[in-house]
C-alpha cells in the first residue's frame, strides 16, 4: 500500500496516472490515497516528482506492525 509523506506538493501527477478513478485525490494541497480501492500498480510512485509517495514498509506509523509485536494472539493467550 502506498502512503504520502510530508514532501507532497499537491501537483496532481499521481491523480492523472492512477488507472482507478477516485483512488487518489488532492485534499488541502496534498495527495490522499484510498488504500481500500488502490490496486497497487505503482504508477503513482513513478509519477511523483518529489518522491512523496512511498511504500508501506517506509511508513513510520506502521513500524512493528505485522511482525508479531503487540498484535494478535500470543503464546500466553491460549490459557
PDB file of N, CA, C and O in Angstrom:
ATOM      1  N   UNK A   1       0.833  -1.177   0.000  1.00  0.00           N
ATOM      2  CA  UNK A   1       0.000   0.000   0.000  1.00  0.00           C
ATOM      3  C   UNK A   1       0.879   1.242   0.000  1.00  0.00           C
ATOM      4  O   UNK A   1       1.802   1.354   0.807  1.00  0.00           O
ATOM      5  N   UNK A   2       0.602   2.154  -0.882  1.00  0.00           N
ATOM      6  CA  UNK A   2       1.358   3.403  -0.857  1.00  0.00           C
ATOM      7  C   UNK A   2       0.804   4.370   0.181  1.00  0.00           C
ATOM      8  O   UNK A   2      -0.368   4.303   0.552  1.00  0.00           O
ATOM      9  N   UNK A   3       1.655   5.255   0.633  1.00  0.00           N
ATOM     10  CA  UNK A   3       1.248   6.329   1.526  1.00  0.00           C
ATOM     11  C   UNK A   3       1.972   7.587   1.103  1.00  0.00           C
ATOM     12  O   UNK A   3       2.957   7.511   0.369  1.00  0.00           O
ATOM     13  N   UNK A   4       1.516   8.733   1.544  1.00  0.00           N
ATOM     14  CA  UNK A   4       2.061  10.023   1.123  1.00  0.00           C
ATOM     15  C   UNK A   4       2.749  10.683   2.310  1.00  0.00           C
ATOM     16  O   UNK A   4       2.150  10.864   3.371  1.00  0.00           O
ATOM     17  N   UNK A   5       4.025  11.044   2.114  1.00  0.00           N
ATOM     18  CA  UNK A   5       4.746  11.714   3.206  1.00  0.00           C
ATOM     19  C   UNK A   5       4.618  13.230   3.080  1.00  0.00           C
ATOM     20  O   UNK A   5       3.912  13.722   2.200  1.00  0.00           O
ATOM     21  N   UNK A   6       5.284  13.956   3.938  1.00  0.00           N
ATOM     22  CA  UNK A   6       5.142  15.411   4.016  1.00  0.00           C
ATOM     23  C   UNK A   6       5.778  16.166   2.846  1.00  0.00           C
ATOM     24  O   UNK A   6       5.604  17.380   2.741  1.00  0.00           O
ATOM     25  N   UNK A   7       6.505  15.482   1.973  1.00  0.00           N
ATOM     26  CA  UNK A   7       7.128  16.143   0.824  1.00  0.00           C
ATOM     27  C   UNK A   7       6.148  16.489  -0.286  1.00  0.00           C
ATOM     28  O   UNK A   7       6.494  17.228  -1.207  1.00  0.00           O
ATOM     29  N   UNK A   8       4.923  15.959  -0.209  1.00  0.00           N
ATOM     30  CA  UNK A   8       3.928  16.159  -1.269  1.00  0.00           C
ATOM     31  C   UNK A   8       3.690  17.648  -1.527  1.00  0.00           C
ATOM     32  O   UNK A   8       3.491  18.433  -0.599  1.00  0.00           O
ATOM     33  N   UNK A   9       3.715  18.016  -2.816  1.00  0.00           N
ATOM     34  CA  UNK A   9       3.479  19.406  -3.209  1.00  0.00           C
ATOM     35  C   UNK A   9       2.104  19.587  -3.855  1.00  0.00           C
ATOM     36  O   UNK A   9       1.760  20.694  -4.269  1.00  0.00           O
ATOM     37  N   UNK A  10       1.321  18.518  -3.945  1.00  0.00           N
ATOM     38  CA  UNK A  10      -0.034  18.603  -4.485  1.00  0.00           C
ATOM     39  C   UNK A  10      -0.111  18.861  -5.973  1.00  0.00           C
ATOM     40  O   UNK A  10      -1.063  19.485  -6.441  1.00  0.00           O
ATOM     41  N   UNK A  11       0.873  18.393  -6.728  1.00  0.00           N
ATOM     42  CA  UNK A  11       0.911  18.660  -8.175  1.00  0.00           C
ATOM     43  C   UNK A  11      -0.180  17.910  -8.945  1.00  0.00           C
ATOM     44  O   UNK A  11      -0.601  18.362 -10.009  1.00  0.00           O
ATOM     45  N   UNK A  12      -0.640  16.774  -8.420  1.00  0.00           N
ATOM     46  CA  UNK A  12      -1.695  16.014  -9.074  1.00  0.00           C
ATOM     47  C   UNK A  12      -1.230  15.014 -10.114  1.00  0.00           C
ATOM     48  O   UNK A  12      -2.058  14.366 -10.754  1.00  0.00           O
ATOM     49  N   UNK A  13       0.077  14.872 -10.298  1.00  0.00           N
ATOM     50  CA  UNK A  13       0.577  13.879 -11.264  1.00  0.00           C
ATOM     51  C   UNK A  13       0.083  12.482 -10.920  1.00  0.00           C
ATOM     52  O   UNK A  13      -0.274  11.712 -11.812  1.00  0.00           O
ATOM     53  N   UNK A  14       0.061  12.153  -9.645  1.00  0.00           N
ATOM     54  CA  UNK A  14      -0.373  10.828  -9.209  1.00  0.00           C
ATOM     55  C   UNK A  14      -1.847  10.587  -9.550  1.00  0.00           C
ATOM     56  O   UNK A  14      -2.233   9.480  -9.925  1.00  0.00           O
ATOM     57  N   UNK A  15      -2.654  11.621  -9.419  1.00  0.00           N
ATOM     58  CA  UNK A  15      -4.082  11.513  -9.744  1.00  0.00           C
ATOM     59  C   UNK A  15      -4.247  11.208 -11.230  1.00  0.00           C
ATOM     60  O   UNK A  15      -5.066  10.371 -11.610  1.00  0.00           O
ATOM     61  N   UNK A  16      -3.474  11.882 -12.059  1.00  0.00           N
ATOM     62  CA  UNK A  16      -3.586  11.717 -13.509  1.00  0.00           C
ATOM     63  C   UNK A  16      -3.148  10.335 -13.991  1.00  0.00           C
ATOM     64  O   UNK A  16      -3.731   9.804 -14.937  1.00  0.00           O
ATOM     65  N   UNK A  17      -2.135   9.744 -13.361  1.00  0.00           N
ATOM     66  CA  UNK A  17      -1.637   8.450 -13.850  1.00  0.00           C
ATOM     67  C   UNK A  17      -2.342   7.251 -13.229  1.00  0.00           C
ATOM     68  O   UNK A  17      -2.224   6.138 -13.743  1.00  0.00           O
ATOM     69  N   UNK A  18      -3.066   7.453 -12.144  1.00  0.00           N
ATOM     70  CA  UNK A  18      -3.737   6.335 -11.475  1.00  0.00           C
ATOM     71  C   UNK A  18      -4.813   5.755 -12.392  1.00  0.00           C
ATOM     72  O   UNK A  18      -5.679   6.492 -12.865  1.00  0.00           O
ATOM     73  N   UNK A  19      -4.772   4.436 -12.652  1.00  0.00           N
ATOM     74  CA  UNK A  19      -5.745   3.816 -13.557  1.00  0.00           C
ATOM     75  C   UNK A  19      -7.134   3.618 -12.944  1.00  0.00           C
ATOM     76  O   UNK A  19      -8.080   3.290 -13.661  1.00  0.00           O
ATOM     77  N   UNK A  20      -7.270   3.811 -11.641  1.00  0.00           N
ATOM     78  CA  UNK A  20      -8.556   3.620 -10.978  1.00  0.00           C
ATOM     79  C   UNK A  20      -9.072   4.977 -10.507  1.00  0.00           C
ATOM     80  O   UNK A  20      -8.472   5.616  -9.643  1.00  0.00           O
ATOM     81  N   UNK A  21     -10.167   5.398 -11.074  1.00  0.00           N
ATOM     82  CA  UNK A  21     -10.730   6.706 -10.748  1.00  0.00           C
ATOM     83  C   UNK A  21     -11.128   6.799  -9.276  1.00  0.00           C
ATOM     84  O   UNK A  21     -11.771   5.901  -8.732  1.00  0.00           O
ATOM     85  N   UNK A  22     -10.738   7.890  -8.653  1.00  0.00           N
ATOM     86  CA  UNK A  22     -11.128   8.154  -7.281  1.00  0.00           C
ATOM     87  C   UNK A  22     -10.220   7.575  -6.204  1.00  0.00           C
ATOM     88  O   UNK A  22     -10.473   7.765  -5.014  1.00  0.00           O
ATOM     89  N   UNK A  23      -9.175   6.879  -6.605  1.00  0.00           N
ATOM     90  CA  UNK A  23      -8.269   6.312  -5.603  1.00  0.00           C
ATOM     91  C   UNK A  23      -7.412   7.397  -4.968  1.00  0.00           C
ATOM     92  O   UNK A  23      -7.198   7.397  -3.755  1.00  0.00           O
ATOM     93  N   UNK A  24      -6.925   8.316  -5.785  1.00  0.00           N
ATOM     94  CA  UNK A  24      -6.081   9.396  -5.270  1.00  0.00           C
ATOM     95  C   UNK A  24      -6.787  10.722  -5.514  1.00  0.00           C
ATOM     96  O   UNK A  24      -7.294  10.982  -6.605  1.00  0.00           O
ATOM     97  N   UNK A  25      -6.812  11.549  -4.486  1.00  0.00           N
ATOM     98  CA  UNK A  25      -7.401  12.878  -4.610  1.00  0.00           C
ATOM     99  C   UNK A  25      -6.486  13.881  -3.894  1.00  0.00           C
ATOM    100  O   UNK A  25      -5.658  13.502  -3.066  1.00  0.00           O
ATOM    101  N   UNK A  26      -6.647  15.133  -4.221  1.00  0.00           N
ATOM    102  CA  UNK A  26      -5.876  16.188  -3.570  1.00  0.00           C
ATOM    103  C   UNK A  26      -6.782  16.863  -2.541  1.00  0.00           C
ATOM    104  O   UNK A  26      -7.842  17.389  -2.882  1.00  0.00           O
ATOM    105  N   UNK A  27      -6.347  16.839  -1.271  1.00  0.00           N
ATOM    106  CA  UNK A  27      -7.070  17.500  -0.188  1.00  0.00           C
ATOM    107  C   UNK A  27      -6.103  18.410   0.554  1.00  0.00           C
ATOM    108  O   UNK A  27      -5.020  17.983   0.954  1.00  0.00           O
ATOM    109  N   UNK A  28      -6.491  19.644   0.731  1.00  0.00           N
ATOM    110  CA  UNK A  28      -5.655  20.623   1.433  1.00  0.00           C
ATOM    111  C   UNK A  28      -4.248  20.684   0.856  1.00  0.00           C
ATOM    112  O   UNK A  28      -3.274  20.828   1.595  1.00  0.00           O
ATOM    113  N   UNK A  29      -4.142  20.575  -0.458  1.00  0.00           N
ATOM    114  CA  UNK A  29      -2.857  20.706  -1.129  1.00  0.00           C
ATOM    115  C   UNK A  29      -1.964  19.481  -1.067  1.00  0.00           C
ATOM    116  O   UNK A  29      -0.790  19.561  -1.428  1.00  0.00           O
ATOM    117  N   UNK A  30      -2.487  18.351  -0.619  1.00  0.00           N
ATOM    118  CA  UNK A  30      -1.697  17.118  -0.515  1.00  0.00           C
ATOM    119  C   UNK A  30      -2.483  15.940  -1.093  1.00  0.00           C
ATOM    120  O   UNK A  30      -3.713  15.927  -1.051  1.00  0.00           O
ATOM    121  N   UNK A  31      -1.776  14.968  -1.625  1.00  0.00           N
ATOM    122  CA  UNK A  31      -2.412  13.764  -2.149  1.00  0.00           C
ATOM    123  C   UNK A  31      -2.892  12.877  -1.010  1.00  0.00           C
ATOM    124  O   UNK A  31      -2.226  12.743   0.017  1.00  0.00           O
ATOM    125  N   UNK A  32      -4.051  12.278  -1.206  1.00  0.00           N
ATOM    126  CA  UNK A  32      -4.621  11.325  -0.252  1.00  0.00           C
ATOM    127  C   UNK A  32      -4.973  10.076  -1.045  1.00  0.00           C
ATOM    128  O   UNK A  32      -5.642  10.162  -2.075  1.00  0.00           O
ATOM    129  N   UNK A  33      -4.526   8.912  -0.570  1.00  0.00           N
ATOM    130  CA  UNK A  33      -4.743   7.658  -1.275  1.00  0.00           C
ATOM    131  C   UNK A  33      -5.746   6.805  -0.519  1.00  0.00           C
ATOM    132  O   UNK A  33      -5.602   6.581   0.683  1.00  0.00           O
ATOM    133  N   UNK A  34      -6.770   6.326  -1.232  1.00  0.00           N
ATOM    134  CA  UNK A  34      -7.747   5.410  -0.650  1.00  0.00           C
ATOM    135  C   UNK A  34      -7.188   3.999  -0.807  1.00  0.00           C
ATOM    136  O   UNK A  34      -7.292   3.409  -1.882  1.00  0.00           O
ATOM    137  N   UNK A  35      -6.604   3.460   0.241  1.00  0.00           N
ATOM    138  CA  UNK A  35      -5.939   2.159   0.156  1.00  0.00           C
ATOM    139  C   UNK A  35      -6.905   0.992  -0.012  1.00  0.00           C
ATOM    140  O   UNK A  35      -6.481  -0.112  -0.354  1.00  0.00           O
ATOM    141  N   UNK A  36      -8.192   1.216   0.221  1.00  0.00           N
ATOM    142  CA  UNK A  36      -9.168   0.151   0.002  1.00  0.00           C
ATOM    143  C   UNK A  36      -9.455  -0.039  -1.482  1.00  0.00           C
ATOM    144  O   UNK A  36      -9.827  -1.130  -1.916  1.00  0.00           O
ATOM    145  N   UNK A  37      -9.280   1.035  -2.264  1.00  0.00           N
ATOM    146  CA  UNK A  37      -9.520   0.977  -3.707  1.00  0.00           C
ATOM    147  C   UNK A  37      -8.238   0.786  -4.516  1.00  0.00           C
ATOM    148  O   UNK A  37      -8.291   0.369  -5.673  1.00  0.00           O
ATOM    149  N   UNK A  38      -7.103   1.087  -3.921  1.00  0.00           N
ATOM    150  CA  UNK A  38      -5.815   1.022  -4.618  1.00  0.00           C
ATOM    151  C   UNK A  38      -5.513  -0.400  -5.085  1.00  0.00           C
ATOM    152  O   UNK A  38      -5.673  -1.359  -4.330  1.00  0.00           O
ATOM    153  N   UNK A  39      -5.069  -0.527  -6.353  1.00  0.00           N
ATOM    154  CA  UNK A  39      -4.725  -1.847  -6.900  1.00  0.00           C
ATOM    155  C   UNK A  39      -3.222  -2.112  -6.850  1.00  0.00           C
ATOM    156  O   UNK A  39      -2.761  -3.134  -7.359  1.00  0.00           O
ATOM    157  N   UNK A  40      -2.470  -1.225  -6.258  1.00  0.00           N
ATOM    158  CA  UNK A  40      -1.026  -1.362  -6.054  1.00  0.00           C
ATOM    159  C   UNK A  40      -0.235  -1.555  -7.348  1.00  0.00           C
ATOM    160  O   UNK A  40       0.650  -2.406  -7.432  1.00  0.00           O
ATOM    161  N   UNK A  41      -0.577  -0.744  -8.354  1.00  0.00           N
ATOM    162  CA  UNK A  41       0.116  -0.839  -9.635  1.00  0.00           C
ATOM    163  C   UNK A  41       1.473  -0.148  -9.606  1.00  0.00           C
ATOM    164  O   UNK A  41       2.362  -0.502 -10.381  1.00  0.00           O
ATOM    165  N   UNK A  42       1.645   0.843  -8.714  1.00  0.00           N
ATOM    166  CA  UNK A  42       2.918   1.538  -8.585  1.00  0.00           C
ATOM    167  C   UNK A  42       3.117   2.722  -9.510  1.00  0.00           C
ATOM    168  O   UNK A  42       4.171   3.357  -9.471  1.00  0.00           O
ATOM    169  N   UNK A  43       2.147   3.033 -10.331  1.00  0.00           N
ATOM    170  CA  UNK A  43       2.313   4.154 -11.265  1.00  0.00           C
ATOM    171  C   UNK A  43       2.482   5.486 -10.536  1.00  0.00           C
ATOM    172  O   UNK A  43       3.185   6.373 -11.020  1.00  0.00           O
ATOM    173  N   UNK A  44       1.852   5.626  -9.391  1.00  0.00           N
ATOM    174  CA  UNK A  44       1.957   6.880  -8.642  1.00  0.00           C
ATOM    175  C   UNK A  44       3.370   7.106  -8.114  1.00  0.00           C
ATOM    176  O   UNK A  44       3.817   8.249  -8.018  1.00  0.00           O
ATOM    177  N   UNK A  45       4.076   6.034  -7.771  1.00  0.00           N
ATOM    178  CA  UNK A  45       5.458   6.161  -7.300  1.00  0.00           C
ATOM    179  C   UNK A  45       6.319   6.845  -8.367  1.00  0.00           C
ATOM    180  O   UNK A  45       7.073   7.774  -8.076  1.00  0.00           O
ATOM    181  N   UNK A  46       6.191   6.369  -9.593  1.00  0.00           N
ATOM    182  CA  UNK A  46       7.000   6.905 -10.692  1.00  0.00           C
ATOM    183  C   UNK A  46       6.572   8.306 -11.106  1.00  0.00           C
ATOM    184  O   UNK A  46       7.398   9.087 -11.578  1.00  0.00           O
ATOM    185  N   UNK A  47       5.293   8.637 -10.938  1.00  0.00           N
ATOM    186  CA  UNK A  47       4.780   9.934 -11.370  1.00  0.00           C
ATOM    187  C   UNK A  47       5.119  11.069 -10.413  1.00  0.00           C
ATOM    188  O   UNK A  47       5.120  12.234 -10.811  1.00  0.00           O
ATOM    189  N   UNK A  48       5.402  10.748  -9.172  1.00  0.00           N
ATOM    190  CA  UNK A  48       5.652  11.796  -8.176  1.00  0.00           C
ATOM    191  C   UNK A  48       7.031  12.428  -8.379  1.00  0.00           C
ATOM    192  O   UNK A  48       8.046  11.741  -8.264  1.00  0.00           O
ATOM    193  N   UNK A  49       7.079  13.735  -8.680  1.00  0.00           N
ATOM    194  CA  UNK A  49       8.367  14.380  -8.955  1.00  0.00           C
ATOM    195  C   UNK A  49       9.239  14.585  -7.714  1.00  0.00           C
ATOM    196  O   UNK A  49      10.445  14.797  -7.839  1.00  0.00           O
ATOM    197  N   UNK A  50       8.646  14.525  -6.524  1.00  0.00           N
ATOM    198  CA  UNK A  50       9.412  14.756  -5.297  1.00  0.00           C
ATOM    199  C   UNK A  50       9.564  13.499  -4.450  1.00  0.00           C
ATOM    200  O   UNK A  50      10.134  13.559  -3.361  1.00  0.00           O
ATOM    201  N   UNK A  51       9.068  12.371  -4.926  1.00  0.00           N
ATOM    202  CA  UNK A  51       9.205  11.117  -4.194  1.00  0.00           C
ATOM    203  C   UNK A  51       8.389  11.065  -2.911  1.00  0.00           C
ATOM    204  O   UNK A  51       8.794  10.432  -1.937  1.00  0.00           O
ATOM    205  N   UNK A  52       7.229  11.737  -2.912  1.00  0.00           N
ATOM    206  CA  UNK A  52       6.409  11.790  -1.702  1.00  0.00           C
ATOM    207  C   UNK A  52       5.546  10.547  -1.511  1.00  0.00           C
ATOM    208  O   UNK A  52       5.092  10.283  -0.398  1.00  0.00           O
ATOM    209  N   UNK A  53       5.314   9.785  -2.563  1.00  0.00           N
ATOM    210  CA  UNK A  53       4.515   8.565  -2.426  1.00  0.00           C
ATOM    211  C   UNK A  53       5.477   7.413  -2.182  1.00  0.00           C
ATOM    212  O   UNK A  53       6.347   7.119  -3.001  1.00  0.00           O
ATOM    213  N   UNK A  54       5.299   6.771  -1.042  1.00  0.00           N
ATOM    214  CA  UNK A  54       6.247   5.777  -0.574  1.00  0.00           C
ATOM    215  C   UNK A  54       5.553   4.445  -0.294  1.00  0.00           C
ATOM    216  O   UNK A  54       4.346   4.410  -0.054  1.00  0.00           O
ATOM    217  N   UNK A  55       6.314   3.353  -0.324  1.00  0.00           N
ATOM    218  CA  UNK A  55       5.735   2.049   0.015  1.00  0.00           C
ATOM    219  C   UNK A  55       5.461   1.947   1.516  1.00  0.00           C
ATOM    220  O   UNK A  55       6.084   2.637   2.323  1.00  0.00           O
ATOM    221  N   UNK A  56       4.537   1.092   1.864  1.00  0.00           N
ATOM    222  CA  UNK A  56       4.108   0.959   3.254  1.00  0.00           C
ATOM    223  C   UNK A  56       5.241   0.604   4.212  1.00  0.00           C
ATOM    224  O   UNK A  56       5.220   1.031   5.366  1.00  0.00           O
ATOM    225  N   UNK A  57       6.222  -0.163   3.763  1.00  0.00           N
ATOM    226  CA  UNK A  57       7.287  -0.547   4.685  1.00  0.00           C
ATOM    227  C   UNK A  57       8.105   0.645   5.165  1.00  0.00           C
ATOM    228  O   UNK A  57       8.871   0.517   6.120  1.00  0.00           O
ATOM    229  N   UNK A  58       7.959   1.802   4.523  1.00  0.00           N
ATOM    230  CA  UNK A  58       8.647   3.013   4.960  1.00  0.00           C
ATOM    231  C   UNK A  58       7.774   3.895   5.847  1.00  0.00           C
ATOM    232  O   UNK A  58       8.225   4.949   6.296  1.00  0.00           O
ATOM    233  N   UNK A  59       6.541   3.488   6.106  1.00  0.00           N
ATOM    234  CA  UNK A  59       5.620   4.305   6.884  1.00  0.00           C
ATOM    235  C   UNK A  59       5.946   4.187   8.372  1.00  0.00           C
ATOM    236  O   UNK A  59       5.783   3.112   8.949  1.00  0.00           O
ATOM    237  N   UNK A  60       6.402   5.269   9.002  1.00  0.00           N
ATOM    238  CA  UNK A  60       6.769   5.195  10.421  1.00  0.00           C
ATOM    239  C   UNK A  60       5.570   4.895  11.326  1.00  0.00           C
ATOM    240  O   UNK A  60       5.751   4.385  12.432  1.00  0.00           O
ATOM    241  N   UNK A  61       4.371   5.196  10.884  1.00  0.00           N
ATOM    242  CA  UNK A  61       3.180   4.926  11.686  1.00  0.00           C
ATOM    243  C   UNK A  61       2.895   3.429  11.780  1.00  0.00           C
ATOM    244  O   UNK A  61       2.152   2.996  12.661  1.00  0.00           O
ATOM    245  N   UNK A  62       3.473   2.641  10.886  1.00  0.00           N
ATOM    246  CA  UNK A  62       3.217   1.203  10.868  1.00  0.00           C
ATOM    247  C   UNK A  62       4.408   0.382  11.327  1.00  0.00           C
ATOM    248  O   UNK A  62       4.392  -0.842  11.192  1.00  0.00           O
ATOM    249  N   UNK A  63       5.421   1.006  11.856  1.00  0.00           N
ATOM    250  CA  UNK A  63       6.602   0.266  12.311  1.00  0.00           C
ATOM    251  C   UNK A  63       6.208  -0.746  13.369  1.00  0.00           C
ATOM    252  O   UNK A  63       5.484  -0.421  14.310  1.00  0.00           O
ATOM    253  N   UNK A  64       6.681  -1.969  13.217  1.00  0.00           N
ATOM    254  CA  UNK A  64       6.399  -3.018  14.176  1.00  0.00           C
ATOM    255  C   UNK A  64       5.109  -3.765  13.925  1.00  0.00           C
ATOM    256  O   UNK A  64       4.862  -4.793  14.556  1.00  0.00           O
ATOM    257  N   UNK A  65       4.276  -3.274  13.015  1.00  0.00           N
ATOM    258  CA  UNK A  65       3.012  -3.942  12.720  1.00  0.00           C
ATOM    259  C   UNK A  65       3.288  -5.118  11.778  1.00  0.00           C
ATOM    260  O   UNK A  65       4.131  -5.012  10.887  1.00  0.00           O
ATOM    261  N   UNK A  66       2.603  -6.199  11.963  1.00  0.00           N
ATOM    262  CA  UNK A  66       2.724  -7.329  11.066  1.00  0.00           C
ATOM    263  C   UNK A  66       3.906  -8.238  11.356  1.00  0.00           C
ATOM    264  O   UNK A  66       4.133  -9.201  10.623  1.00  0.00           O
ATOM    265  N   UNK A  67       4.651  -7.961  12.389  1.00  0.00           N
ATOM    266  CA  UNK A  67       5.792  -8.816  12.712  1.00  0.00           C
ATOM    267  C   UNK A  67       5.596  -9.494  14.064  1.00  0.00           C
ATOM    268  O   UNK A  67       6.550 -10.008  14.649  1.00  0.00           O
ATOM    269  N   UNK A  68       4.380  -9.494  14.551  1.00  0.00           N
ATOM    270  CA  UNK A  68       4.098 -10.158  15.804  1.00  0.00           C
ATOM    271  C   UNK A  68       4.285  -9.302  17.039  1.00  0.00           C
ATOM    272  O   UNK A  68       4.193  -9.812  18.156  1.00  0.00           O
ATOM    273  N   UNK A  69       4.542  -8.037  16.874  1.00  0.00           N
ATOM    274  CA  UNK A  69       4.754  -7.155  18.017  1.00  0.00           C
ATOM    275  C   UNK A  69       3.450  -6.487  18.431  1.00  0.00           C
ATOM    276  O   UNK A  69       3.021  -5.509  17.818  1.00  0.00           O
ATOM    277  N   UNK A  70       2.822  -7.023  19.474  1.00  0.00           N
ATOM    278  CA  UNK A  70       1.651  -6.374  20.015  1.00  0.00           C
ATOM    279  C   UNK A  70       0.377  -6.560  19.235  1.00  0.00           C
ATOM    280  O   UNK A  70      -0.576  -5.814  19.457  1.00  0.00           O
ATOM    281  N   UNK A  71       0.309  -7.514  18.337  1.00  0.00           N
ATOM    282  CA  UNK A  71      -0.902  -7.716  17.559  1.00  0.00           C
ATOM    283  C   UNK A  71      -1.266  -9.194  17.580  1.00  0.00           C
ATOM    284  O   UNK A  71      -0.391 -10.059  17.531  1.00  0.00           O
ATOM    285  N   UNK A  72      -2.531  -9.468  17.651  1.00  0.00           N
ATOM    286  CA  UNK A  72      -2.990 -10.848  17.569  1.00  0.00           C
ATOM    287  C   UNK A  72      -2.798 -11.619  18.863  1.00  0.00           C
ATOM    288  O   UNK A  72      -2.419 -11.055  19.889  1.00  0.00           O
ATOM    289  N   UNK A  73      -3.063 -12.907  18.799  1.00  0.00           N
ATOM    290  CA  UNK A  73      -2.960 -13.774  19.971  1.00  0.00           C
ATOM    291  C   UNK A  73      -1.523 -14.249  20.154  1.00  0.00           C
ATOM    292  O   UNK A  73      -0.835 -14.610  19.199  1.00  0.00           O
ATOM    293  N   UNK A  74      -1.110 -14.236  21.377  1.00  0.00           N
ATOM    294  CA  UNK A  74       0.228 -14.701  21.694  1.00  0.00           C
ATOM    295  C   UNK A  74       0.203 -16.072  22.357  1.00  0.00           C
ATOM    296  O   UNK A  74      -0.859 -16.653  22.582  1.00  0.00           O
ATOM    297  N   UNK A  75       1.340 -16.553  22.649  1.00  0.00           N
ATOM    298  CA  UNK A  75       1.504 -17.872  23.273  1.00  0.00           C
ATOM    299  C   UNK A  75       0.720 -17.975  24.585  1.00  0.00           C
ATOM    300  O   UNK A  75       0.136 -19.018  24.879  1.00  0.00           O
ATOM    301  N   UNK A  76       0.706 -16.903  25.365  1.00  0.00           N
ATOM    302  CA  UNK A  76       0.079 -16.938  26.692  1.00  0.00           C
ATOM    303  C   UNK A  76      -1.423 -16.734  26.639  1.00  0.00           C
ATOM    304  O   UNK A  76      -2.093 -16.898  27.659  1.00  0.00           O
ATOM    305  N   UNK A  77      -1.978 -16.384  25.487  1.00  0.00           N
ATOM    306  CA  UNK A  77      -3.423 -16.210  25.371  1.00  0.00           C
ATOM    307  C   UNK A  77      -4.171 -17.534  25.261  1.00  0.00           C
ATOM    308  O   UNK A  77      -5.402 -17.549  25.275  1.00  0.00           O
ATOM    309  N   UNK A  78      -3.461 -18.619  25.155  1.00  0.00           N
ATOM    310  CA  UNK A  78      -4.097 -19.918  24.971  1.00  0.00           C
ATOM    311  C   UNK A  78      -4.772 -20.431  26.237  1.00  0.00           C
ATOM    312  O   UNK A  78      -5.621 -21.318  26.153  1.00  0.00           O
ATOM    313  N   UNK A  79      -4.428 -19.910  27.388  1.00  0.00           N
ATOM    314  CA  UNK A  79      -4.950 -20.433  28.645  1.00  0.00           C
ATOM    315  C   UNK A  79      -6.172 -19.722  29.130  1.00  0.00           C
ATOM    316  O   UNK A  79      -6.711 -20.068  30.182  1.00  0.00           O
TER     317      UNK A  79
END
